[in-house]
Amino acid sequence: MHILLLGSGGREHALAWKIAASPLVTKLWCAPGNAGIVREAECVPLDIADHEAVIAFCKANAVEFVVVGPETPLAAGIVDDLGRAGIKAFGPSKMAAQLEGSKGFTKDLCAEFGIPTAAYRRFDNEAGALAYVRAQGAPIVIKADGLAAGKGVVVAKTLREAEDAVAMMFAGHFGAAGAEVVIEEFLAGREVSFFALCDGETALPLASAQDHKRVFDHDQGPNTGGMGAYSPTPFVTSEIHDQIMSRIISPTVAGMKARGAPFRGVLYAGVMLTEQGPKLFEYNVRFGDPECQVLMLRMMSDIVPAFLAACDGELKHFNLRWYQEAAITVVMAAKGYPGDYRKGSRIEGLDDAAKIDGVEIFHAGTLAKDGAILANGGRVLNVCALGKTVTEAQARAYASIDRINWPDGFCRRDIAWQAVEQERG
């Protein structure tokens, strides 16, 4: 098959690595790609926001299948446009992508179909939102309704923080994404990431994972797009797995079908394990980044037939096999992230770092120039490792990081700490 992968981050490098391993693939392109993806695919300088340009490339190169990595083109309807052009694509329709594109849409779906989630209200004006926040008190969660690159959520611990977050969003800090605001009760518990491939009717669960959103060790500092992840997480027991499937994933798939927007693609549920059981706090309509990296390392099965089955409504006849090893990914970011950071700093030692047993390094925001690898984003590298235990995988990942020479970069040094503590007893 001729396959085109859309995106340029660490998630897409992991997907390219996994797709390229499939015997079904005769040619793989990635648009626009990055300095690491070139090892797996031919990178092409396409603007993936230009749907007509993507379609023209597909037709000129006899592309049979498109895999969409990031959420923005999904929310813009690229799967619909490709489908109208006769090109099969993995990912949800524009209507179904509202599960990520609008927090309010998802909350209303939960209310309609009895999916457990935090109590909430939607607001399109600052005065109403502020009055509600003051009546509810803190802690409380303030969310921009639309897409905000993983940064449109403020968990306010004080009333002042909540008021400032409301004011910031209605002042246009997140552009159109913050024109409407969703305010939710604060959910106490342990956060896990749960993924399922969906074909509109059937949901096939993937391996469990846990993400680390805060920028600094011990879960301090602002939220980011994700500073690391590991899989499997010991906190998703078989009982909790079944509860998430029966109470959250399956009703969502049935509800979207009932609404005339069947969900096809990968559904990523951010779930809080509360004293009342699992509760949904957000949906994403694509693989998480960096959770995708650990899932791809652990997936034994060929991913291409799984993606095709999701598109063709054949998941009820499908299963996936997983390696028993644990996987971890540690994000190396540019100093200053998630705030202002400098691009163009030189990264050395990557080949030496990759020699450690079980290590795979996926590029997230890199650029190749004059034979050197340069930082070209906020989250720049994903240093991943497999191990018989999470503890072993963690040790390998940090041993690899210690061989990377990048003075302008930093990482958390405690990724997977909860699972490591559990393994130590």
N, C-alpha and C positions, 0 to 999 in steps of 0.2 A: 504493500500500500504506500501511496504518497500521502504524507501527513504534515500538516502545518500546525505548529504550536504558537499561541499568541501570548506574549508577556516577556518580562526581562528580569525577574527577580529570582530569589533563592528557591521559591516554590517552582518556578518554571525550569530552573536548572535540574531540580530533583525529578520533575516530570519528564524532562528531556532525557535524562540518564535512564529512567525506567522505560520510557517508550522506545528508546534506541536499542534496548536489549531485546525487544520483541522480534521473533523471526518473521512476523507479518510485515515488518517495515522494510521497504526498499529505498525510501528516501524520506528524510526528516528535515524540515526547515523550522526555524524559530524566528519570529518577528516581534520586537527588534533583537532580542537576545542580549547577551553580555559576554564578557571576556572568558567566562568559564563554560558557557553553553556551546561555544564553538568546538569544544571537544566532542560533543554529542550530535550536533546538528549544524547545518549551514545557516548562518544568521543573515537575515535580509532586512534592510533599513525601511521597513514598512511602517507607516503611521497607522496603528491599529484602531485609532478613532475614526479613520477614513474607511468606512465599510466598503465603499465602491472600489477602493484601491486593493483591499484585501480580497474581494471577490474577483477582481481582474487578475490578481496574482494566482489565485486558485485555478482559474480557467486556463491561464497561460501555461501553467505547470502541471496540469492534470491532477490537482490535489483532490483526493477522495474523501479526506476526513480532516476536520479542524478541531483542535482541542483548545478551549479558551481558558487561560489561567486566571487573570484578574477579574475583579468584580465590575469595574467601570464599563468595559465594552458589553458585558452581560446586561447591565442595567440599561444600556443604550440600545439594546435589541439586536446585537450582532448575530445571534443564533437565528433569529427570525429572518434577517436579511439574507444570511447564507442559505437558509432553507428555501426561501423564495427563488434563489438562484440555482437550486438543485444540488447544493453542497451540504453533506451531512456534517453536523457539528455537535460536540459534547458540551452541554451546558444548558441552563434553563432559558426559557423564552423571556421576553421583556416583562410580561405580566407576572410570570412566576418569580422573576428576579426581584420583585418588590419585597420578598421576604427579607432581603438585605437592604434594598434601596429605600425602604420606608419602615422605620421602627414602629410607627403608628399602625401601618398595615398589618404587621406581624402581631402586635398586641391585640388588635381587633379580631384577627383570626383566632388567637388563643381564647379570647372571650367567647367567640361564637361556637367553637368546637370543644370547649372544656379542657384546654391544654393548660396544665399548671404553670403559672408565671407570677411575677410580682404585680401587685396592685398598681394601677397607673392612671394618669390623665394626660390628654393631649391639649396643647395650647398653641395658638397662632398669634398671641399678643403678650407682651412683657408684663403688663399689669396683672392679668389673670394668673400668669405663671408665678409671679412673685407672691401674690396673695395665697396661692395654694401651697407654695413652699413654706411660707410663714405659718400657715395653719398646721402643716404636717410636722414641721421641725426636722432636725438632722439626727442621724445620717440619712441622706436621701440621694437619689441618682438622677442626674440631669443629662439628657441625651438629645443631640441634634437628630432630627428625624431622618435626614438623608445621608448619603455617603460622605464620609469625612476622613478617608484614608486611615481608619482605625483609631482616630484621635478625637472623635466627637462625643466622648462619654466622660463625664466628671462625676466621680464618687465623692460627694461633698460630706465631710465629717462635721462641719459646723454650718450654722445658718448663714454666716457671712460668705463662706465658700459657695454655698448654693445660690445665694443672691448674685454673687459675682459671675457664676457660671451662666445663669439665666441672662444677665445683662450682656455678657460677652457674646452669647449665641444670637440674641436679637440685635446686637450691634453689627452683625455680619461677619464675625470672625471666621465662620465656616461657610460663608457665602450662602447660596441657595439652600444648602443642606440644613442650615439652622433657621430657616424661615418658619418652620414649625418645630416645637420642642415637646418631647415626651418626658414626663416626670414620673419616676417609679419609686416604690418603696425599696429600701435597702434590704437585700437578701444576705443573711449571714450563713456561712457554710464554706464548703470546699468547692472550688471551681474546676470543672473538667471539660475537655473537648470531646465531642462525640460526632462521628462521621458516618453517613450512610449513602451508598449509591442508590439512586432512585430512577425508575423508568416511567413514572406517572401513576403507577399502581403498586408496585412492589418496592420495598426498601430493603437493601442488603447492608447490614451493619459492617463497618470496618473496624480495625483494631482501635483500642482506646488510646488516648493521649492526654497530656497535661501541658498547658502553655504557661509561660511566665511573662506577664504583661508589664510589670513595673521595671523601670530602667536600672535600678540599683539593687545590690544584694539585700537580702532580708525583706524583699518586696517593698522597698522604699522608692520615693521619687514618683514622677508622673507616669501615666500609662503610655505605652508605646504600641507599635504594631506587633510586638512580641520579641523578647530577648533570648528565648530558648524554649525547648520542649523536650519531652521524653515519652516513650511508649514501650510497654503498656504501663498504665497507671494502676497501682494496687487498690486504688479507691473505687474503681468501677468493678465491683464484684459481679458475679453472674446474676445475682438478684437485682442489683441496681441496673445492670445492662438491660434486663428484661423490663424493668419499670420504665426506663427511658424509651425503649422501643414501643411499649404498649401505650404509654401515657402521653408521649411527646411526638416521636417520629411518625408512627403509624397514623394518629389522628391528623397530623399536619398533611401528610400525603393524601389522605382521604378528603380532607377539607379543601385542599387546593384543587383536586379533581372535581369536587362538588361545585366549586366556584368557577369552573371552566378554565382553569389555569393549571393543568397537570404539571407537576414538577419533575423534570428530567435533568439529571446531572448529579453533583455531589452536594448533599445537604449537611451543613456544619452547624451543629447545635452547641452553643455555649450553655452549659448546664451547671446550676449551683446545687450541690448536695446539701439540702437543708434538713432540719429536724423533722419536717413534714414530708420529706421525700424529695426526689429530683424536681427542680423547677427550671424552666427555660428562661434565660435572661437575654439571649440574642440568637438570631440565625444569620449565617453567612451562606452564600449560594455558590461557593467555590471552596477548594481546599484551603485550609488555614496555612498561614505562613508565620511561624516555621513548623507547624505540625506535619505538613505534607512531607517534609524532608525525612522525618522519622518513620512515617508510614511507608514511604517508598523503600526505605532501607529494609523494613521488616516484611514487605509483601513478597511472598514466594511466587505467586501466580503471575502470569503475563497480564499486564494491565490493559493492553489494547482490546482484547476480546471483552473485557469487563466494561470498558467505555462503550463499545459497540452495542453490547447487550442493553445498556442503559438507554441508548438512543432508540433501540428497536423494540423495546417492551419485552425483553426476554430474560429479565433478571430472576424470574421465578424458577428458571431452569439452571441457575448459575450459583456457584459458590467460589469462595476465595480461600487460598491457603497462605498461612503466615509462618515465618520463622519464629522459633521460640525465643531467640535472643532479644535482649532489651536494646533499644536505640535511644541516643540522645543527640540533640543538636544545640550548640552554643552559638549565639549570634555575636559576631564582632562588628561593632558600630563605630562610626566616626565620632570623635570627641565633640560633645555639644548636643548630639542627638538625644531626645527628639526635638530639641530646639535648633538653633542655628549651628551649622557645621561647615567645615571647609572641604571642598572637593579637590582632587588632584594629587593627594599625598601618595607616596610610593609604598608598595607592599612587597616585602621580600621573604624568602624562606618557605614558600608554599609547597614546593616540590619535596623538601625535606620533611615538612609537617605531615604530608600525605603518606609518608613511608611507614608510619606507625600502624601496627596491625589493627584491622577493623575500621580504620578511619577513611572517611570520604568527605571532601571539602566541596561544598556547593557555593557558587558565587551568587551574590545578591545584587550588589551595586558596584560593579567593576568595569574598567575600561582598559583595553590593551593599547599601549602607545609606545612606539620605538623599542619594542621588545620588553617593556616593563608592564606590570600590572598596577593600575592606579585606582584609588578609591573614587567612586562616582555616585555616591548616594549616602543616605543615613545609615541604613543597615547594609553592610558591605560583604561580609562572609558568613557562611554557616559551616562551622566545624562540627562534623557529625561522626559518631562512632557506634559500633555494635559491641556488645559484650554479653557474657553469660548472665550477668546481673546488671542492674542499673549502676551499681557502684563501679563495676569494671568498665562499663561504657563511659561513665563520667571521667574516670581516671585517664582513659585513653584520649578522650576529647581534650582535656586540659593539658595533657602531655604534648599533644599536637599544637595547641595554641601557644605553648611556651617556645615552640620552634619558629613561630611566625614573627618576623621583624617588621612591626608597623607602629612606630611611636605615636602616630595620630589616632590610633584606634583603642578601644576598650571593650571589655565584656563583663558580664556578671560572672562571679566565680562560684556560684552556688546553685546552678541549674540542676534540677531533680533532687534538691535537698530533702524534700519530704519523703520520697521513695527510698533514698539512701538511709535516712534515719530509720525507716520502717525495716529495711533489710538488716540493719545493725541490731534491731530489736530493742 
